[in-house]
Amino acid sequence: MVGGAITLPNVPMEWTWRQLATEPFWQALQEVGLSVADVDLVACAYNDRSIVDSSIGPQVADALGMIPKPVVITSSACAGNGVASYVAWNAIASGRCDIVVSLGFARSDNYDAMESMNSQGNYVDFDYLMGLTHINYGAIRDAYYRQKYGATLEDVARWVYQCHWYARRNPLAKAYGQPMPVLEDLAADTPEADRDRQATNRGGVASCMVFAGEEIARQLTDKPVVFDVAYAYRSPYIGEFFNFPVAGLREHDLAEFSGLKVAAQEAYAIAGITTDAIDVAQVHDLTAYEGFMAIEALGLCPFGEAKHFVRANEMALGGRCPVNTYGGGAAFGHGSVGCDFQAGVLENFWQLRAEAGERQVQDARVGVNSSYGTHHSLDVVGVVQRGW
């Protein structure tokens, strides 16, 4: 990995999807010193319902100036650019490509809000979540985790507060420049506090990363970062989060991200690391409970012990493993395939290169990140390591 870019959270609503896709693409190439002609393939994930043509590969290729070279389109909800990065990794590992770009873009719209994404609308499958909306499902999952493992609102507030602390030091975060919240207010049992503990939406957003074979990477930068990625699927049906008849999944339930655990084990094996080597981590956390479940599945602490990890300030700078130094869902913002995976990879990329400013983790050498899509029926894990 040699570079990348993310659009700021205030992308104008009048931008077309082509503008949204090309902005980080051009920015990343310019940063690395490459031209479009140098790129062999683009792996692109999108979540933009303003695109009426289902065959957008040629359109994206044309917008980016890639024709006649290939653009591979993927669609796996919020973890989509994790899957695109998997495609990019394999394109280089196969020896067929030298330089590949992983791109993701997404736009919020005003006719398909999260509350309306139910099984009779967005997914047209009544059994998908037993008729539940995204909000219903998330509330059930969080409540189940809280009951099983005893996490409190104060634990949740501490997670969100730390994410805001990091975001105030990240110019790319949506909460950058805003006043810090009050910890006691975040811990209150009120609708207002509950809203403040949730992820904020970034609106239209796009991001990309530039990958190259090892020899070429060293020609492009004196600080290349080795990138590895793995992903795993789990059944999207909520009832099958219990006793699912597959090894690695059956011993866990709705309170554990078993698919993420499987993906993490594969990613660590490919990268040749153990959890003890991890210096910094970024996780996709639309709620703090999801953050707790993510760091447990990544092996940063045992299942059910994230509350102790947070209480001991282990996610803060100077702690066992700083977490969500980019700001997390509550403060950086939720960007769907626009940045939920790549924001974490890029933050770790900058951390390893000591380019994170006030939120810098001292002597970071190994970083991991996770992202999920469609209620954790897809989990992606990325690992970055210093390549110099």
C-alpha positions in Angstrom: 0.0 0.0 0.0 1.5 3.4 -1.0 -1.3 5.9 -0.5 -5.0 6.9 -0.4 -7.5 9.6 0.2 -11.0 10.3 1.8 -13.3 13.1 0.9 -14.2 15.5 3.6 -17.6 15.0 5.3 -19.2 18.1 3.7 -19.3 16.9 0.1 -21.9 19.1 -1.7 -25.2 17.4 -2.3 -25.2 18.6 -5.9 -22.2 16.5 -6.7 -22.9 13.7 -9.1 -21.8 10.2 -8.3 -19.1 10.6 -10.9 -17.7 13.6 -9.0 -17.9 11.7 -5.8 -15.9 8.7 -7.3 -13.3 10.7 -9.1 -12.3 13.1 -6.3 -10.4 10.7 -4.1 -9.2 8.7 -7.1 -7.4 11.7 -8.5 -6.3 12.9 -5.1 -4.7 9.6 -4.2 -2.9 9.2 -7.6 -1.6 12.7 -7.4 -0.3 12.1 -3.8 1.6 9.0 -5.0 2.8 10.6 -8.2 0.9 8.3 -10.6 -1.2 8.8 -13.7 -4.4 7.0 -14.6 -2.3 5.2 -17.3 -0.2 3.6 -14.6 -3.2 1.9 -13.0 -3.9 -1.7 -14.2 -7.2 -2.2 -12.5 -9.8 -0.5 -10.3 -11.8 -2.5 -7.8 -14.9 -0.4 -7.0 -17.7 -0.7 -4.4 -20.6 1.6 -4.4 -23.8 2.3 -2.5 -25.6 5.0 -4.4 -29.2 4.6 -5.3 -29.1 7.6 -7.6 -27.5 5.3 -10.2 -30.4 3.9 -12.3 -28.3 1.7 -14.5 -27.4 -1.6 -12.8 -24.4 -2.1 -15.1 -22.2 0.7 -13.8 -18.8 -0.9 -14.5 -18.3 0.8 -17.9 -19.7 4.1 -16.5 -17.1 4.1 -13.6 -14.3 3.2 -16.0 -15.3 6.1 -18.3 -15.6 8.5 -15.4 -12.1 7.6 -14.1 -10.6 7.6 -17.5 -9.7 3.9 -17.2 -11.1 2.7 -20.5 -10.2 0.1 -21.9 -8.7 -1.2 -18.7 -11.0 -3.1 -16.3 -13.1 -1.9 -13.4 -14.4 -4.6 -11.1 -17.7 -3.7 -9.3 -18.6 -5.2 -5.9 -21.6 -4.7 -3.7 -21.6 -5.9 -0.1 -23.2 -3.1 1.8 -21.1 -1.1 4.2 -18.1 -3.5 4.0 -18.1 -3.3 0.2 -14.7 -1.5 -0.2 -13.3 -4.2 2.1 -14.3 -6.7 -0.5 -13.0 -4.4 -3.3 -9.7 -4.3 -1.4 -9.7 -8.1 -1.4 -10.1 -8.1 -5.1 -7.2 -5.6 -5.4 -5.0 -7.7 -3.2 -5.6 -10.8 -5.3 -5.1 -8.9 -8.6 -1.5 -8.0 -7.4 -0.8 -11.3 -5.7 -1.6 -13.2 -8.9 1.1 -11.3 -10.7 -1.4 -10.1 -13.3 -1.4 -6.4 -12.1 1.3 -4.1 -10.8 -0.8 -1.2 -9.6 -4.4 -1.4 -8.5 -6.8 1.1 -6.9 -9.5 0.1 -4.4 -12.3 2.6 -4.5 -15.6 3.0 -2.6 -18.3 5.7 -2.8 -21.7 6.2 -1.2 -24.3 8.8 -0.8 -27.1 9.4 1.7 -30.5 10.0 0.3 -33.8 11.3 1.6 -36.1 8.6 0.4 -34.6 5.4 1.9 -33.6 6.3 5.5 -32.1 3.7 7.8 -35.5 3.4 9.6 -37.2 2.3 6.3 -34.6 -0.3 5.4 -36.8 -3.1 6.5 -37.5 -6.5 5.0 -40.5 -5.3 3.0 -38.6 -2.4 1.4 -34.9 -2.3 0.8 -34.3 -6.0 0.8 -37.6 -7.4 -0.4 -37.3 -10.5 1.7 -39.7 -10.9 4.5 -37.6 -13.5 6.4 -34.4 -11.4 6.2 -34.7 -9.8 9.6 -38.1 -11.2 10.6 -39.7 -7.9 9.6 -37.3 -5.8 11.6 -35.7 -2.5 10.5 -32.0 -1.8 10.9 -32.8 0.2 14.0 -34.9 -2.6 15.6 -32.2 -5.2 14.9 -29.5 -3.0 16.4 -31.5 -2.3 19.5 -32.1 -6.1 20.1 -28.5 -7.0 19.5 -27.2 -4.2 21.8 -29.7 -5.1 24.5 -28.7 -8.8 24.3 -25.0 -8.0 24.6 -25.7 -5.7 27.5 -27.7 -8.4 29.3 -25.2 -11.2 28.6 -22.0 -9.3 29.5 -23.1 -6.5 31.9 -21.8 -3.5 29.9 -23.2 -0.3 31.3 -24.2 3.1 29.8 -21.2 4.5 31.5 -19.0 2.0 29.6 -20.7 3.0 26.3 -20.2 6.7 27.1 -16.5 6.2 27.7 -16.1 4.5 24.3 -17.9 7.4 22.6 -16.1 10.0 24.6 -12.7 8.6 23.6 -13.8 8.5 19.9 -14.7 12.2 20.2 -11.3 12.9 21.8 -9.5 11.4 18.8 -11.9 13.1 16.3 -11.0 16.5 17.6 -7.5 15.7 16.4 -8.5 14.4 12.9 -9.3 17.1 10.3 -11.1 14.4 8.2 -13.6 13.7 11.0 -17.2 15.0 10.9 -16.9 16.2 14.6 -13.6 18.0 14.0 -13.7 21.5 15.3 -16.9 21.0 17.4 -17.0 21.2 21.2 -16.2 18.0 23.1 -19.3 16.3 24.6 -19.6 15.9 28.4 -19.0 12.4 29.6 -21.8 12.5 32.2 -24.2 13.7 29.5 -23.3 10.8 27.2 -23.9 8.4 30.0 -27.5 9.6 30.7 -30.4 7.3 30.2 -32.3 9.7 27.9 -33.4 9.7 24.2 -31.1 12.7 23.6 -28.0 10.9 25.1 -28.9 7.7 23.2 -28.9 9.7 20.0 -25.5 11.2 20.8 -24.1 7.8 21.4 -25.0 6.6 17.9 -23.0 6.9 14.8 -23.5 10.1 12.8 -23.9 10.1 9.0 -21.2 11.7 6.9 -23.5 12.2 3.9 -21.9 11.7 0.5 -18.4 10.3 0.9 -15.8 8.4 -1.1 -12.4 7.0 -0.4 -9.7 5.0 -2.2 -6.4 3.2 -1.6 -3.5 2.6 -4.0 -1.8 -0.8 -3.9 1.4 -1.9 -5.8 3.6 -4.9 -6.0 6.5 -4.9 -3.5 9.2 -3.8 -5.9 7.1 -1.0 -7.5 5.9 0.1 -4.1 9.5 0.7 -2.9 10.1 2.8 -6.0 7.0 5.0 -5.2 7.6 5.6 -1.5 10.3 5.1 1.1 7.6 4.1 3.6 5.5 1.3 1.9 3.0 -0.5 4.1 2.3 -4.2 3.7 -1.5 -4.8 3.5 -3.4 -8.1 4.0 -7.1 -8.6 4.0 -9.7 -11.4 4.7 -13.4 -11.6 4.9 -16.1 -14.0 6.0 -19.8 -14.4 5.5 -22.4 -15.4 8.1 -26.1 -16.0 7.6 -28.1 -12.7 7.5 -31.1 -14.3 9.2 -31.3 -13.1 12.8 -32.5 -16.5 14.1 -29.4 -18.2 12.7 -27.1 -16.2 15.0 -27.7 -19.0 17.5 -26.5 -22.6 17.0 -25.5 -22.1 13.4 -24.2 -25.5 12.2 -20.8 -24.4 11.0 -17.5 -24.8 12.9 -16.4 -21.4 14.2 -19.9 -20.0 14.3 -22.0 -22.5 16.3 -20.3 -21.7 19.6 -21.2 -18.0 19.4 -24.5 -16.1 19.4 -25.9 -12.7 18.8 -23.5 -11.2 21.4 -20.4 -12.2 19.5 -19.2 -11.3 16.0 -18.2 -14.9 15.0 -17.8 -14.0 11.4 -15.4 -11.3 12.3 -13.4 -13.7 14.5 -13.1 -16.1 11.5 -12.0 -13.3 9.2 -9.5 -12.0 11.8 -7.9 -15.4 12.2 -7.4 -15.7 8.5 -6.0 -12.2 8.1 -3.6 -12.7 11.0 -2.4 -16.0 9.5 -1.8 -14.4 6.1 0.0 -11.5 7.7 2.0 -13.7 10.0 1.1 -11.9 13.2 -0.6 -12.6 16.6 -2.8 -10.3 18.6 0.1 -9.4 20.8 1.7 -7.6 17.9 -1.2 -5.3 17.3 -0.3 -1.7 18.2 -3.5 0.2 16.9 -6.9 -0.8 15.8 -9.9 0.8 14.0 -13.3 -0.8 14.1 -16.7 -0.1 12.5 -18.9 0.9 15.3 -22.4 2.2 14.6 -22.9 1.8 18.3 -20.4 1.4 21.1 -21.7 -2.1 21.8 -20.6 -3.0 18.2 -17.2 -1.6 19.1 -17.0 -3.8 22.2 -18.0 -6.9 20.1 -15.5 -6.0 17.4 -12.4 -5.6 19.7 -13.4 -8.9 21.3 -13.7 -10.7 18.0 -10.3 -9.2 16.9 -8.8 -10.8 20.0 -7.8 -7.5 21.7 -9.6 -8.8 24.8 -11.6 -11.9 25.7 -15.3 -12.1 24.8 -17.4 -10.1 27.3 -14.3 -8.2 28.6 -14.4 -5.1 26.4 -16.0 -3.2 29.3 -12.9 -3.7 31.4 -10.7 -2.8 28.4 -12.5 0.5 28.1 -12.7 1.2 31.9 -8.9 0.8 32.1 -8.4 3.4 29.3 -6.7 0.7 27.2 -8.2 2.2 24.0 -6.7 5.6 24.7 -3.2 6.8 23.7 -0.7 5.0 25.9 -3.1 2.2 26.5 -2.8 -1.5 25.6 -4.0 -0.9 22.1 -5.4 2.5 21.1 -8.8 2.0 19.2 -10.6 4.2 16.7 -8.0 6.9 16.6 -9.7 8.1 13.5 -12.8 9.0 15.5 -15.1 6.0 15.0 -18.8 6.0 14.0 -19.9 8.6 16.6 -17.3 11.2 15.7 -15.7 10.4 12.3 -19.0 9.3 10.9 -20.6 6.4 9.1 -19.9 6.4 5.4 -21.2 3.0 4.1 -19.0 1.7 1.3 -17.7 5.3 1.0 -15.2 4.8 3.8 -16.3 2.5 6.6 -13.4 0.0 5.8 -11.0 2.3 4.0 -11.1 5.0 6.7 -9.7 2.4 9.1 -7.0 1.2 6.8 -5.9 4.7 5.9 -5.8 5.7 9.5 -3.6 2.8 10.3 -1.5 3.6 7.2 -0.9 7.1 8.5 -0.3 5.8 12.0 2.5 3.5 10.8 4.1 6.3 8.8 3.9 8.6 11.9 1.7 11.0 10.1 -1.3 11.2 12.6 -0.3 14.3 14.4 -1.8 14.7 17.9 -3.5 11.3 17.8 -0.2 9.5 16.9 0.3 6.1 18.5 4.0 5.9 19.5 6.1 3.6 17.3 3.1 1.9 15.7 4.2 -1.0 13.6 1.1 -3.2 13.2 -2.5 -2.0 12.7 -5.7 -3.9 12.2 -9.2 -2.7 11.2 -12.6 -4.2 10.7 -15.8 -3.4 8.9 -19.1 -5.2 8.5 -22.0 -5.1 6.1 -25.7 -6.0 6.4 -25.9 -6.8 10.1 -22.6 -8.7 10.2 -23.5 -11.2 7.6 -20.2 -10.0 6.1 -17.1 -9.0 8.1 -13.8 -7.8 6.7 -10.4 -7.5 8.5 -7.4 -5.6 7.2 -3.9 -5.8 8.6 -1.2 -3.3 7.8 2.5 -3.6 8.8 5.5 -1.4 8.2 7.3 -2.4 5.1 10.6 -0.6 5.8 
